[in-house]
Amino acid sequence: MPGESPTILTGAQALVESLERVGVDVVFGIPGGAILPAYDPLYDSKVRHILVRHEQGAGHAAEGYAMVTGRVGVCIATSGPGATNLVTAIADAYMDSVPIVAITGQVASKAIGTDAFQEADIRGITMPITKHSFLVTETTGIPHAIAAAFHLAATGRPGPVLVDIAKDALSMQAEFVWPEELDLPGYHPVAKPHSKQLREAARLIGEAKRPVLYVGGGVVKAQAYDALAELVRITRIPVVTTLMARGAFPDSHELNMGMPGMHGTVAAVGALQRSDLLITLGARFDDRVTGKLDSFAPDAKVIHADIDPAEISKNRVADVPIVGHLSEVIAELNSLLRTADLPDYGEWARYLKGLKAKYALDPEPLQEELLSPEYVIKRIGEIAGPDATFVTGVGQHQMWSAHLLPHERPGRWLNSGGAGTMGYCVPAAMGAKVGRPDAVVWGIDGDGCFQMTNQELVTCALNDIPIKIAVINNRSLGMVRQWQTLFYGERYSNTNLKTHLVPDFPKLAEAMGAVGLRAETLEDVDRVINEAMAINDRPVVVEFVVHKDAMVWPMVAAGTSNDDIKIARDLAPDWEGEVL
């Protein structure tokens, strides 16, 4: 307003004011020398700061928060090793399109480039794994950098944005000017799809005999669940949901064939391989889905819709490329198809449902008198129910969880898909619980993954974040061991974790302020799960001692065709047993 005196703030005060203006309610971080000025005004702010035990934990917690809320997650670290400890989480967020803003302190502007104490070129280091990044060396630049960072992280294809701020920019004073409009040259994400492409897509759907809805994580990011459900109601086209899209369409629906790919269901893999039209929504033809690319869905034309034009035709050339926000793409496609004269895909759907029934996963409770990990995970899902939020680490337990947990609701499945980050589970579960405090949050982790970031249990205990973690203890790096069994002549080089000796997981949990439980027998399983469900005032860790030789099936070996899928060792599906 004319006549008003300008507001003079330190850069640190401007940073906190900017975070409040963009609506941040919680940040995860650790202070240090370069970022320390920001922590003084943060002390008096309404923004909740959760002091994590490792910066990687801050990054994954920000991811977990973002994935369950749909808002931008925030992590804070100091310069040098503090910032570089965020790299794994930033890379993870980049691969899975998770909107986070990483705020890092940097050495004083005049010291940048001198190899000063705790200096690292974090902007240069993260350039390939961020959507955008800022180096702020002047106090006046902080409000614009924060406003722009949050806009960039949340819009278009979501992703991580880095804001690196020099210490003197945080310490000095300047007039606070909030940018009412953002001018970001070259950044113009396309939300509205082109009508010509949509009409062509509708035409191909009307001509197809064996179409498949190939649904990826983009549908989750766009929150296009209702539009997708309507598309299935209109067309009756079978659906496959990738690892990142589990829950975007309910598993219990008769037309959901499950997850495709390296460890996909026979029905989902068969659907893609025998399809004549892939209606690809927010999926990126990842190598774990396609297998050997030139043999993937050989007879299929491709409709590919995505907010990111760079993904379209990157791996598989699209016959109909559609750039736009998926909620708008699917809604407009529905409008075209609602009045269209569509074929009856009933015979095609019956064929796939036959495969689904014939090769259904139904784990046995025991293997050679030891607990089956598949059974344990299935029981966690059954007891916790479909309204629980499930978070996994990476490996065998992740794949079993993708198949066996109740994926009925959107936004209740978190895992590291693109990067495959061990150590993701515990801090991401923590962030998910902060973002959705009334939800039951179960982390399904492996004994290897758990040992990477379990220190965040301390953070949970001290901050009233009562997550539940199931440690599936097979005493080994399970997925790597599986590969050694199948492809390396059972030479188990450095995959035996010896977790039957150390650590004692329940005791470790107790030392960190959590409840520690253990299940070794079939009778223990339901008892400890229910006991964990009843504890809501602190974190719980349940160790399940399981068979070490259990393997994830089905499986497509890396670099081979999806046609070579195996349902057990040296055993392929009987494709001709169900007549197409």
N, C-alpha and C positions, 0 to 999 in steps of 0.2 A: 504493500500500500504506500502511496506517496506520503512522504513525511515521516515514515517509520524508520527508526534507526536500524542499520544492518545488524544481524546476529553474528557476533564474532565467537567462533569456537576453535578449540584445538582440533587437529586432524583426528585425534582419537575420539573426541566428542562428536565430531561430524560423522565418523564411522558408525558409532552407536546410534546416533539420531537417524542416519540413513537406514540402518537395519530395522529400526522401529517403524519408519515410514513405509517400508516395503512389506510390513506385516510379520516380521520374524518373531516367533514366540520362544524358540529354543535353539541353542547352538551347542555343538559338541567340540571341546577343544582342550588345549594345554597351553598355559602361558610360557613365555621365555623372553630373553632379553629384547629382541627386536620388536616383538608384538606387545611387550609389556605396557607401553603407554595406553593401549586400547583397553587393557584390563581394569584401569582405574575408573573410567566412567561406566564400564560394564558392571562394576560393583553396585552402582546405584540404579541400574536400568531395570525395566520391567521384563527385559529379555532374560529368559532362564538360561544359565550356562551350566552344562553338565561336564564336570572335570573327568575326562577319561584317563585311562592308564597308558595308552599308546596312541599316537596320532593315527595309525592305521585304523584303530578302533573308532576314532572320531569320524573318519571318512566313511567307513561302512555303516556306522550309526546314522549318519546323515542320509545315506542311501536308503536304509530301512525306513526312516521317517518319511522320506520323499515318496517311497513306493506305496505306503499305506495311506498317505494323506492326499497325494496328488499335488502337494506343495513343494517348494524348493527346500531341500535340506541344506544345512550350513555346518561347515567344520572350520576350525581356526587352529593355526599352528604358527610357531615362530620360524625364524629363518634357518637356513642350513639343514641340519638333520631333522629338525621338526617338520620342515616343508617336504623334504624328500621322503619322510615316512608316510606322507599322504599319497605318494605316487601310485601305489598299488590300488588304493580305493578310487582314485581319479580315473585310472585306466579301466577299472571295473565299471564305473559309472558311464564312461564313454562307450564301452562295448555294449552295454545294456540300455543305453539312452535314458539314464536316470538324471533328473534335474537337481544338481547340487552346485553350491557356490563354495569354493575353497578360498578362505582368506588367510594369507600368510604375511608375516612380518618380513621385512628385508633390511639389510644393513643400511646405514645412512647413505643418502644419494651420492655424496662425494666419494664414498668408499666402494661403491659398486664397480666391480671389475678389477679390484685390487687384491683379491683373495683375502679379504678381511675375515676376522674371526666369525665363524658360523655364517659364512656367505656361500650360497649356492644359487646358480642361475635357474631358479625353479620355473620361471616362465619358459626359458629355452628347453629345459628338461621335459616339461609337460606339453610343449607345443603340439606334438602329434596326437596327444590323448585328451585334448580339451576342445570344446566347441569354440571357445575364444579365451583370450587371456589379456590381463591388463597389468602393466607395471606403473604404479603411481608414485611419482617423485615430488609432487607438489600438493600441498594441503587442499588447494581449491579443486583438485581433480577427484577427490574422494567421493562426493555425492554422486557425480555423474557415473563414475566407475561402478558403484554399487547398484544404482538404478539400472544401468545398462546390463550388468552381469545377471541380475535377477530376470530381466526381460529376456535375455538371450537363453538362459538356462531353461526357462519354462515354455517358450514359444517354439513353433516349428517342430523339428525333431528335438526333443529335450536332450540335455546333456550337461556335462560339468563345465563350469567357467571358473577360472582362477583370477583372483585379485591379489596381487603382490604389492605391498605398500612399504615404502622406505620409512625407517624409524623417524627421521627428521620430519617427514611429511605428517606423521602422527603427532609429533611433539609441538610443531609450530602452529600459530594461530592464523585464521583467515576468515573472511566473511562466508557464512554458510548459504549457498545458493542451491536450492533443489531444482533439478531439471523437470519442468512441467511436461515437456515433450522431448522425446529421444530422437536424435538424428543419427541413424546408424547406416551409413552409405553401404550399399550392396547387400544389406540384409532385408530381404522381402519374402518371407516364407509364404508359399501359396496355399491357402486354405480351401478355396472353392475350386472343385474339379471342373475340367472342360466338358461341356455337354456332348460334344462330338464323340469323345472317348467313351463316355458313359453309354451313349446309344450303341456304339460298336460293341461294347462289353455285353450289353443286353442282347444284342443280335447273336453273339457267340454262345451265350448261355442258352438261348432258344434253339440253337442248332446242335448242341452237345448231347451226347448219349451217356457219357460217363464223367460228369463234372465233379469236382471236389473243391470245397472251400478250404483253402490252405491258410490258416489263421495264425498270425504271429504276434509278437509282443507289442507291435504298433497298435493293435486293437485295444490292448490294456492301457497303453499310454493315452490313447484318444478317448478312453472310457466309452467306447462305442458298443457296449454290450447289448443294449436294448435294440439298437439298429441291426446288429448281427442276428439276434434272436428272431427279429421280424423277417430278415432275409431268409433264414432257414424255414420259417413258417410259410412264406410265400412260395419258395422253390422246392422244398423237401430235398435239398442237395446235401449229401454226406459231408461231415466236417472233420478235419484233423486240426489239433491245436499243438503248436510247438511247445518246447520246454518253457519258454517265457510267456506262453499264452494259456497255460493250464488254469482253468477256472473262468476264462473269458466266455466259455460256453459250457454248460453243465455236463459232466461226465455221464450222468444218469440218463441223458437224452439218447434215445435210440439211434439217432443219426450221428452221434459223436463216436468216431472210431479210435479216439485216443491220440497219443503222441507219436509222430513219425520220427524217423531218423535212425542213428546208429544203435540206439537202444529203444527204438519205437515198437509199437505193437505190430503184429502181423497185418491186422486190418488196416492200420494207418499207412504202413509202408506199401501194402498191396494197393490201397486206394490211389496213392500217388503214382505208382509204377504203371498201373493199368488205366489211368485216367486219360480222357481225351481233351480235358480242359481244366487247367488249374486257375481258380479264382483266388489270387494271392493277395491277402489283406494284411499289410504291415509285417510281412515276413521278408527275409533277405536272402533266401536260398543259401543258407549257411552250409558249410561242408559237412557238418554233423547231421544235417537233414538230407542232403543230396547224395552223400557217398560219392562215388566216381561220377563226376558231373556229366560227362558225355553220355552216360547210360541212365540218367535220371529222367523219369517220366517221359520216355522216348516218343510217345504218340500224342503228347499233350500240347495244345496251344496254351498260351499263357496270358492271362489278364493280371497285371501287377499294379496294385494301388499302394501308394506310400506318400507320406509327407515329405520325404527326402528324395529329391530327384536323382541323387547320386547312387541310390540303391537300385533303381530301376534299370534293368538290363546289365547290371554289373557282373553278375554271374551267369544268368540265363536271360537271353534276349526275350523281351516282352512283345507279344503280338499286339497287345493293347496296353500302352502305358498310361497310367492315371496318377497325376500328382495332385494331392490335396489332403485335407484333414479327414481322417477315416470316418468320423461321425457324419460328415457331410457327404463323403463319397458313398457310403453304404445307404444313407437315407435317400439320396437322389437315385441310386440304383434301385432301391425298393419302389420308389414312385414309378419308375419305368416298368418294372417287372410285375407290379400289382395288377396291371391290366393286360399283360402280355399273355399270349397263348403258349404256355410252356409245355414241353414234353413231360411225360410221366417217367420219372427216374426210379420207379419202384423196383424193377428187376435188378438194376445196378445196386441199389441200397440193400436189397435182400442178399445179394452175393456178399457184400461187405459185412453185413450183420452175421452171415454164416461164418465168415472168417473170425469175426470178433468173438462169437460164441465158442467156436472150436478151439481157439487159442487163447482163451481167457486166462489171466494170471490168478491163480488161487494157491497161495503158498502153504506148504505144510508147516506145522508149528515147530517140529524138531528135525534136525539133521544129525544123524549119528549121536543121538542123546544130548546134543547141544541145541540151544535156541537158534531158530531160523531168523536171520535179520529181517527178511521180508515179512514174516508173521508179526514180529515185534512192531514194525512200522505200520502195518495194517491195523493192528490193535490200537495203537496210539491214535490213528485217524478215526477209528470207529468210536472210541471212548470220548475223544475231544470233540468230535462232530464237525460238520461242514462250516460252522460259523467261526471256528478257531482260525487263527492266522498261523501258517506254517512257514518256517524258514529252514533252509538246509545249507550244509557245507557243500563240498564238491567230491564226487566220486560215486562209489556204488550206492551208498545210502541216498544220495541225491536222485539217482535214477529210480531206485525202488520207491522213493517218496513221490516222484513224478507220476508213477503208475498207481500206487496203492493208497495214497491219501485221498480223502473225499474232496475232489475239486469241483465243487458245486456253486461257489460264489466267486465273483470277481474280486481282485485285489487282496486275496488271502494267501497268496503263494509267492514267496520270495526266495530267489536263489541266484547264484552267479552263473549266468548262461554263457555269455560270449568269452569272458576272460577265464572262467573256471578257477576262481580264487579260493584256495584253501585258507581257512581263517575267517571267511565271510560270516559264518553262521551266528556266532555269539554276539558280536557287535551289531550286526544287522537286526537280530532279534531284539536287542536292546532299543535300537532306534524305532523299530516297529511298535514296541510296547509304549514308548514315549508318545508316538504319534497316534496310537489307538489304545489309550490306557484301560478302557473297559473290556478289551478283547483278551481272550486266552491266547497267549503266544507260545507256541512250541517250536523250539529249535531241534532239528534232527541233524546230529553231527557225527562225524567219525572220530575214532580215537586219535588219528593223525591230525585232522583239521582242528580238533578241539584244543590240541596242545599248542597251537599257534597264537590264538587270541583269547584264551580263557581268562586272562587277567581282567577282562571287562566284567566278569562276574563281581569283582570288587566294586566297580562303578555302579552296577545294578544294586548291590547290597546297600551301598551308602546313599543311594538316590531313590529308594523305594520304587524299583523297577522289577517286579516279580515275574521274570521270564521263567520258562521251563525248558531245560535242555536234556535231550536224550542222547547219550553217548553210545553209539553202536560200536562196541569194542570187539573187533575181530583180531586184535593184536598185530595188525599189519596195515600197510598202505594198500587197501583192498583192491582198488581198481588197477593199480600198477601191478599188484600180485596177479590179478586175473590175466593181464596181458602177458606176464611172465609165464603163467601156466599154459596159455594158448599158443604163444609165439616165440618163447625163449626156452623151450625144453625144460620147464619147471626149475630153472636156475633162479632162485629167489635172492637176487643181489640187492641187499640193503632195503628190503621192504618189511623185514620183521622188526616191529616197533618194541617188542618185548613188554607190552603193556600189561601182561599178566604178572610182571614183576614190579615195575614202577611206571607211572605213578599209581597210587591208590586213589582213584577218581572221587569216591565219596569223601575221603579224608581231605583231599585237595579242595573240594567244594566247601566243606565245613570250614576250612582254614580261610576261605575267601568270603565267609559270611552267608553262604548258601546252605540249603539242606542237601545232604548227600545220600542217595539211595542206590541199591544195587539189585538186579534181577539176574539169577543164574538158572532158574528152573521155570518150567511152564507155569507152575502155580504162582510164581512170583510176578509174572508179567502184568496181569490185570490188577493185582494188588498194588504194585508200586505206581502204576499209571494213575489209578484212582487216588492214591495217597498224594501224588504230585498235584493232581487236579484240585485237591482240597486245600492246598497250601497257597495262600494269596498274599502273604505279608513279606515274603522274601523269595529270592531266586531258588530254584530247585534243579539239581543235576541228578539224573537217573542213568546209571551205567547198566547197559544190557550186555552181558557176556555172551557172544554169539559165535557161530561156526566160522572158522577162518577161510574155508574153501568154497563158501557160497559164491556163485557168480551171477552177474546180471544177464538175463536173457529176456527177450531176443537180443541178437547182436549182429551188426554189420561191421565187419572188420574195416579198419581205416584204409582208405584208398581203394576199396572194392565197390562193386555195384550193389545197390539196394536189392537187386535180384538174388544176391547171394546171402540174404538174411538167414541166420540160424536160430532155431528155437531152443537148442541145446547143443552141446559139443558134437560137431559133425552130423547134426540132424537139422534138415531143412523142412519148411512147411510143405504140406501136400497141396500145392496150388490148384491142382486139377480135381482135388477132392470135392471142392465146391464149384459147380459149373457156372460160368459167367453167362 
